[in-house]
Each structure stands twice: as C-alpha cells, then as structure tokens.
Amino acid sequence: MTDSLACEDNADLHAFIHQQIEKKGGIPFSEYMEYCLYHPQFGYYMGSRQRIGTHGDFFTSSTVHRLFGGLLAKQLHQMWQLLAEGPFTIVEQGAGDGFLALDILDTIKREYPDFYAKLCYQLIEISPDNRRRQQQNLAEHQTCLQWCRFEEVTPFDGCFLSNELVDAFTVSIVEKHDGVLQEVYVVNGDNGFGEELRTPVSEQIQYHFDKLGVAPVEGNRAEVCLYAAQWIRSVAEKLRRGFVLTIDYGYPAAELYAPFRRQGTLLCYYHHTANDNPYQNIGCQDLTSHVDFTLLQQWGEEQGLDCLYFGEQYRFLMGLGFIEELVKLQAAETDERKACALRMTLKNLILPDGGMGETFKVLVQGKGVATPVLLCQRSIQEISLESLALSS
C-alpha cells in the first residue's frame, strides 16, 4: 500500500468511523468503504463537490464526447424496436451529472422522434447533489423524466442502464494465507486507521468463491462484491421484458482472480491521480474496484437474464458505428486543428492502452427477448473499407 500524506480529510467522517471501530472492535473493509462513499452526511458521493470532469477526480466515457451517448441511443432504439415499439422505460442508476442521459435523450429526440414519444427515462439517484445537477442539465427533457429510489422502480419493459456504477459498490477484501481465506478488518491505530486479518471469512464470501469456481491463490489479496449479486437479482426482478446494459471496467472471474493479480484491483481517485491507500483523503476520494462480470452473468442467468453480448468497449462502440460517426464529425469540421483534436479525444473511447477501449467492458443481458442479433454485435470485419480509408 502506498505511503503518502493525506491531501484532504473529512474530520467529521474520520471521527465517526473511529467511533464505530471503537464500539465494534474493528469493522469489515466493506463497512468502512460504505461509510467513506455513502455516509448520508459525509460520504464522498453524498456531499456537494465536483466529482466528474476536469475539475473533479475522474472522467467517464460520457464526459469524453457526446458520441458515446449517441451510439448508446442507437442501440436503445433497436431494443425498442425489438419490443414491438411500445412504451419503453430506460432506468439509469448512478447517472452522475446526467450528461450521458442528456446525450442519449438529445439523440433520440433528434433522430428517433417516434421512440422519444414512447419513452420514459427514470433516474435512480441517492445523492442529493447529483440529483440537483441532473435536474439542471436535463431540464429540456423534463416531460419524459422521473427520479426515484431503487425500491420505487415498478416492473417495466425496456432497458436498465448503468455506466460505471458497479465498480463503486462496496467490497470485502480477503487474503489467502496457509491455504485459508482471511478477511480484512479496519482497526484504529496510533497513526490513523490500519488493517487486521481475521478468520473465518463469512459464509457469503466462501459461497461466492465456491460458486465462481475460482479463488485467490496463496498470498494474494482480492475484492469480493457481494452486493453486486444482490443488485443484479433485484434488477432482473424489476425487468418484465427487455434488457440490462452494464458498462464498467472489469474482467471475467478467472482473470480478476488470476495469480498475477497479487494485490487485487482496489484503487482510489483524487484529483485525477490514482493511489492504493483508502485510509487517506477520507470521504474526499473515490474508492473503486474492478467488476466481476462472471458474477453478474451467473446470478443474472438464475433470474432469467440471458447473456446476449459481452465484450470490450471498443468492439461495442465500433459495432454501433463509431468509425462511421467519426468520419461524419470530421467531415463537418473545417478547421484541421480541431479535427485532429477531435480524433485524439475520441480515441480515448476505443484505445486499449491508455484509453478506455479494452479495460471497459459491456454486458448486455436480455429477459423474454429470445436471442436477437444486436447492432453492437457487428464485427469489425463488417466495417466498410471506405469508412476506414476516410478515417485515416
């Protein structure tokens, strides 16, 4: 774990967590992470602060360029067609500032007016600060918008959408020593918070690895997101017929818990700088871990969600017409310097190294829709040579 001085700290949250540890004799890391991110008054996601964008702590694909939301709108339009073009609900959870919803709704309103007329867009948002930003940014689409809590979502036909949501779910942390899994607990130390390994791990954690059929090897540390299993089950129960579209960074379980991943994937983001110390900048930095996509597929299948598509973000976007749209955007830009800047910006969405193209994955699950061929499944080989030549 990196040793570095705290740049910022929420003293009230620090005192609260210290008190909880004193009272309980230590708390699981998952509980510590819950307080850091979601404490009703002091949590990172709950307070009024800039989290996304240049002046925040991290970027998302939707803040790179509006084309990301535009291509998602194209896939959502096909999903509407596959559901016989009736009333269609998009439920987006964890929409941040609302820019992805804005790009999707702008595109649908402009290019698919019949779809827009049948559309209800629900936003699940627990942060009062984020909800305020969303209401401001989405004001022009207020006639088709609703805000609600997760438990208030009634059974619907449509698509449940999330972009960089699951990586922010709280995780337990385990290590394997002498063939035994041990769980990380947070304790009070002389110089702040520290860690202590305890056994046995909970039955839920042991069942998690038994179900996956893969586990950390000797000496390795790893994260376990038990809440993700509960979440995908609940999403499946609310979806009568339609799709679940999950975009996030992560891996299948075999890669997530591979022997070479010695320290797991937990990272903290503070002012666009990544670190691996969750015990600094308390309440003022984002804490994330990579998503276990095998878990989402396994638990989803048990609730009637069939895996229709799983792949890297660059393949998903190129299947939806990324190259063709880039050509159109370049053709409309008369200033060569701006055209070059546009190309460099959009490359972040598809580049495997240093960009979001490979680390980010897209999972599309379906319920009651059989096995349709989705637009995003178009292979790279099917992209016309003319488009590739124009984009070079």
C-alpha positions in Angstrom: 0.0 0.0 0.0 1.4 3.4 -1.0 2.6 5.6 1.9 1.6 9.2 1.2 0.4 12.2 3.2 -3.3 12.9 3.3 -4.2 15.8 1.0 -7.6 16.3 2.3 -9.7 14.7 5.0 -13.3 14.9 6.3 -12.7 15.3 10.0 -16.4 14.5 10.8 -16.4 11.3 8.9 -13.0 10.3 10.3 -14.3 10.8 13.8 -17.5 8.8 13.0 -15.6 5.8 11.6 -13.1 5.9 14.6 -16.1 5.7 16.9 -17.7 2.8 15.0 -14.4 0.9 15.2 -14.1 1.5 18.9 -17.7 0.4 19.5 -17.4 -2.8 17.4 -13.7 -3.7 17.9 -13.0 -3.3 14.2 -15.2 -3.3 11.1 -15.0 -5.2 7.8 -13.5 -3.2 5.0 -16.9 -3.3 3.2 -18.4 -1.3 6.1 -15.5 1.1 6.1 -16.0 1.7 2.3 -19.7 2.2 2.8 -19.1 5.0 5.3 -16.4 6.6 3.0 -18.6 6.7 0.0 -22.2 6.7 1.2 -22.5 8.1 4.7 -25.7 10.2 4.4 -23.9 13.4 5.6 -20.2 13.0 5.0 -19.8 10.3 2.2 -17.9 11.1 -0.9 -21.0 10.6 -3.2 -23.4 12.4 -0.9 -21.8 15.8 -0.3 -21.7 18.8 -2.7 -18.5 18.5 -4.6 -17.2 18.2 -8.2 -16.5 14.5 -8.8 -16.5 14.1 -12.6 -14.7 16.0 -15.3 -11.6 18.3 -15.4 -12.2 19.9 -12.0 -13.2 16.6 -10.4 -11.5 13.3 -9.6 -12.1 11.2 -12.6 -13.5 11.1 -16.2 -16.2 8.8 -17.5 -16.8 7.8 -21.1 -19.8 10.1 -21.3 -17.6 13.1 -20.4 -15.2 12.3 -23.2 -17.6 13.2 -26.0 -21.3 13.2 -26.8 -20.8 10.5 -29.4 -20.7 7.8 -26.6 -24.3 8.6 -25.6 -25.3 9.0 -29.3 -24.2 5.4 -30.1 -25.9 4.1 -27.0 -29.1 5.8 -28.2 -28.8 3.8 -31.5 -28.6 0.5 -29.6 -31.5 1.5 -27.3 -33.6 2.4 -30.4 -33.1 -1.1 -31.7 -34.1 -2.5 -28.3 -37.3 -0.5 -28.5 -37.9 -2.0 -32.0 -37.3 -5.5 -30.6 -40.0 -4.8 -28.0 -42.6 -4.0 -30.7 -42.2 -0.2 -30.4 -44.5 0.1 -27.4 -44.0 2.1 -24.2 -40.3 1.8 -23.3 -38.7 2.7 -20.0 -35.0 3.4 -19.6 -33.9 3.1 -16.0 -30.4 4.6 -15.4 -28.8 4.1 -12.0 -25.9 6.3 -10.9 -26.2 8.9 -13.6 -23.7 11.3 -12.1 -24.2 14.8 -13.5 -26.7 13.5 -16.1 -24.6 14.1 -19.2 -25.0 10.5 -20.5 -28.7 10.7 -20.1 -28.6 14.1 -21.9 -26.7 12.8 -24.9 -29.0 9.8 -25.2 -32.1 11.9 -24.9 -30.9 14.6 -27.3 -30.0 11.9 -29.9 -33.3 10.0 -29.5 -35.4 13.2 -29.7 -33.5 14.4 -32.8 -33.1 11.1 -34.7 -35.9 8.8 -33.4 -38.9 11.0 -32.6 -41.3 8.1 -32.6 -39.2 6.4 -30.0 -38.9 9.6 -27.9 -42.7 9.9 -27.8 -43.0 6.4 -26.2 -40.1 6.9 -23.8 -40.0 7.2 -20.0 -36.5 7.9 -18.6 -36.1 7.1 -14.9 -33.1 8.1 -12.9 -32.2 6.3 -9.7 -30.1 8.7 -7.6 -29.2 8.6 -3.9 -27.1 11.7 -3.9 -29.0 15.0 -3.4 -26.1 16.8 -5.0 -26.1 14.6 -8.2 -29.9 14.8 -8.4 -29.7 18.7 -8.4 -27.1 18.6 -11.2 -29.2 16.2 -13.2 -32.4 18.3 -12.9 -30.5 21.3 -14.1 -28.7 19.6 -17.0 -31.8 17.6 -18.2 -34.4 20.4 -17.9 -35.3 20.4 -21.6 -36.4 16.7 -21.3 -38.4 17.1 -18.1 -41.6 15.8 -19.7 -40.2 12.2 -20.0 -38.1 12.2 -16.8 -38.7 10.7 -13.4 -36.5 10.4 -10.3 -36.9 7.6 -7.8 -35.2 5.3 -5.4 -34.3 1.8 -6.4 -37.1 0.3 -4.4 -39.6 2.6 -6.0 -39.0 1.2 -9.5 -42.1 -0.7 -10.6 -42.0 -3.6 -13.1 -41.2 -2.3 -16.5 -40.5 -3.1 -20.2 -37.3 -1.5 -21.5 -33.7 -1.3 -20.5 -31.8 -1.0 -17.2 -28.7 1.1 -17.9 -25.6 1.7 -15.8 -22.3 3.3 -16.7 -19.5 3.0 -14.1 -21.9 2.1 -11.3 -21.0 -1.4 -10.2 -17.3 -0.5 -9.7 -18.4 1.8 -6.8 -20.3 -0.9 -5.0 -18.7 -1.7 -1.6 -16.4 -4.7 -1.5 -15.0 -7.0 1.1 -11.2 -7.7 0.9 -9.7 -11.1 1.5 -6.2 -12.6 1.5 -5.2 -16.2 1.4 -2.5 -17.5 3.8 -1.6 -21.1 4.7 -4.5 -22.1 2.4 -7.1 -20.2 4.4 -9.1 -17.1 3.3 -8.9 -14.3 5.8 -10.9 -11.1 5.7 -9.5 -7.6 6.1 -10.9 -5.6 9.0 -10.2 -1.9 9.6 -9.0 -1.0 13.1 -7.8 2.1 14.9 -4.0 2.6 15.1 -1.6 5.0 16.6 -1.3 6.9 13.2 -4.8 6.5 11.9 -6.7 3.5 10.5 -5.0 0.2 10.0 -5.8 -3.3 8.9 -6.1 -6.7 10.6 -6.7 -10.1 9.0 -9.4 -12.2 10.7 -10.8 -15.7 10.2 -13.0 -17.3 9.3 -14.5 -15.3 6.4 -18.3 -15.1 6.3 -20.3 -17.9 4.7 -21.4 -15.5 2.0 -17.8 -14.8 0.9 -16.9 -18.6 0.9 -20.0 -19.3 -1.1 -19.1 -16.6 -3.5 -15.8 -18.3 -4.4 -17.3 -21.8 -4.4 -20.0 -20.6 -6.9 -17.4 -19.0 -9.2 -15.2 -22.0 -9.1 -12.1 -19.7 -8.8 -10.4 -18.1 -5.8 -7.3 -16.1 -4.9 -4.1 -18.1 -4.8 -1.8 -18.3 -1.8 -0.5 -14.9 -0.7 -2.9 -12.9 -2.9 -5.3 -10.2 -1.9 -8.7 -9.8 -3.7 -12.0 -8.0 -3.5 -15.4 -9.6 -3.2 -18.5 -7.6 -4.2 -21.4 -9.4 -2.5 -23.7 -6.6 -3.2 -23.4 -7.0 -7.0 -25.1 -10.4 -6.8 -28.0 -8.9 -4.8 -28.2 -6.0 -7.2 -28.4 -8.0 -10.4 -31.1 -10.2 -8.9 -33.1 -7.2 -7.9 -32.7 -5.6 -11.4 -33.9 -8.9 -13.0 -37.0 -9.0 -10.8 -38.0 -5.4 -11.8 -37.5 -6.1 -15.5 -40.6 -7.7 -17.0 -39.2 -7.8 -20.5 -36.2 -6.2 -22.1 -32.5 -5.6 -21.5 -29.9 -4.9 -18.9 -26.9 -2.9 -20.3 -23.9 -2.7 -17.9 -20.8 -0.7 -18.8 -17.8 -0.7 -16.5 -14.2 -1.7 -16.1 -13.6 -5.2 -15.0 -12.8 -8.8 -16.0 -14.3 -12.3 -16.0 -13.6 -14.0 -12.7 -10.8 -16.2 -14.0 -8.9 -13.0 -15.0 -10.0 -11.0 -12.0 -8.6 -13.6 -9.5 -5.6 -14.6 -11.7 -2.4 -15.5 -9.8 -0.5 -12.5 -11.2 -3.0 -10.0 -9.7 -1.3 -10.1 -6.3 -2.8 -7.0 -4.7 -6.3 -7.0 -6.2 -7.8 -4.1 -8.0 -8.9 -1.6 -5.4 -7.9 2.0 -6.4 -8.6 5.4 -5.1 -9.1 8.5 -7.3 -8.3 12.0 -6.1 -7.9 15.0 -8.4 -7.2 12.6 -11.4 -4.5 10.8 -9.5 -4.8 7.2 -8.7 -3.5 5.7 -5.4 -3.9 2.5 -3.5 -4.4 3.9 0.0 -8.0 4.0 1.1 -7.1 5.4 4.5 -6.2 8.9 3.3 -8.4 11.7 1.9 -11.2 10.0 3.8 -14.6 11.0 2.3 -12.8 13.1 -0.3 -11.6 10.5 -2.7 -13.4 7.8 -4.8 -12.9 4.2 -3.9 -13.4 1.6 -6.7 -12.6 -2.0 -7.7 -12.9 -3.8 -11.0 -16.2 -5.6 -11.7 -16.6 -9.4 -11.7 -18.6 -9.9 -14.9 -18.8 -13.6 -14.3 -20.7 -12.9 -11.1 -23.2 -10.7 -13.0 -23.7 -13.3 -15.7 -24.1 -16.2 -13.3 -26.6 -14.6 -10.9 -28.4 -13.0 -13.8 -29.0 -16.3 -15.5 -30.6 -17.6 -12.3 -33.1 -14.8 -12.5 -33.9 -15.2 -16.2 -31.3 -12.9 -17.7 -29.6 -14.4 -20.8 -26.2 -13.1 -21.8 -26.7 -11.6 -25.3 -23.4 -9.7 -25.6 -20.1 -9.4 -23.6 -17.1 -7.7 -25.0 -14.6 -4.8 -24.8 -16.0 -1.2 -25.1 -14.1 -0.6 -28.3 -15.8 -3.6 -30.0 -19.2 -2.5 -28.7 -18.7 1.1 -30.0 -17.3 0.1 -33.3 -20.1 -2.3 -33.8 -22.6 0.6 -33.4 -20.8 2.7 -36.0 -18.0 4.6 -34.2 -15.9 4.8 -37.3 -18.7 6.0 -39.5 -19.7 8.6 -37.0 -16.2 9.8 -36.5 -15.9 10.3 -40.3 -19.1 12.4 -40.3 -17.9 14.5 -37.4 -14.5 15.1 -39.1 -16.2 16.0 -42.4 -18.2 18.6 -40.6 -15.1 20.2 -39.0 -13.4 22.6 -41.4 -10.5 23.5 -39.0 -7.9 20.8 -39.3 -6.5 21.5 -35.9 -10.0 21.0 -34.4 -10.4 17.9 -36.5 -7.2 16.5 -35.1 -8.2 17.3 -31.6 -11.5 15.6 -32.2 -9.7 12.4 -33.3 -7.4 12.4 -30.3 -10.4 12.9 -27.9 -12.4 10.1 -29.4 -9.5 7.7 -29.4 -9.8 7.6 -25.6 -13.1 5.7 -26.0 -11.5 2.9 -28.0 -7.8 2.7 -27.4 -6.7 -0.4 -25.5 -3.6 1.2 -24.0 -4.0 4.5 -22.1 -7.7 4.7 -23.1 -11.0 3.1 -22.2 -11.4 0.7 -25.1 -10.2 -2.6 -23.6 -10.4 -2.2 -19.8 -14.0 -1.2 -20.0 -16.4 -4.0 -20.9 -20.0 -4.0 -22.0 -22.5 -6.7 -20.8 -25.9 -6.9 -22.4 -28.4 -9.3 -20.8 -31.9 -10.0 -22.0 -35.2 -11.2 -20.4 -38.0 -12.5 -22.5 -36.4 -11.4 -25.8 -35.0 -14.7 -27.1 -31.6 -14.2 -28.8 -31.8 -11.2 -31.1 -28.8 -10.1 -33.1 -27.9 -6.7 -31.6 -26.4 -3.9 -33.6 -23.4 -3.8 -31.3 -22.6 -7.4 -32.3 -21.5 -6.2 -35.8 -17.9 -7.4 -36.2 -15.0 -5.1 -37.0 -14.6 -7.1 -40.3 -18.0 -5.8 -41.4 -17.0 -2.1 -41.3 -16.7 -0.8 -44.8 -13.2 -0.2 -46.2 -14.4 3.1 -47.5 -15.1 4.2 -43.9 -11.7 3.0 -42.7 -9.9 4.9 -45.6 -11.8 8.1 -44.8 -11.0 8.0 -41.1 -7.2 7.6 -41.6 
